Amino acid sequence: MTTNRLKLHAAIVDQMAHTRGVDLEQAALRGDISTDEISDLVLRCAGCTQTQTCQNWLVDQVGTVSDTPRYCRNAHAFRALALASARDT
């Protein structure tokens, strides 16, 4: 896997988290997610075949959304992080 591919998927993970209302840096500081778990999110994302579809979906979103696309391999993690973020605010 190339560095550029990992960077692309790291950006997608960050955008998806933001779209779900999650600041990954703040979540890590609160202890809601570890850096290893964030790396796992990126690797799962990099294994997805829906990259362009996901990027298009992210562009179309306005504000915070209540769920990820059904094909998202990290949907469970984003759901848990969104709940934790809501609880901590």
Secondary structure, DSSP 8 states (H G I E B T S, - for coil): --HHHHHHHHHHHHHHHHHTT--HHHHHHHTSS-HHHHHHHHHHHHT-S-HHHHHHHHHH--S--S---TT-TTHHHHHHHHHHHHHH-
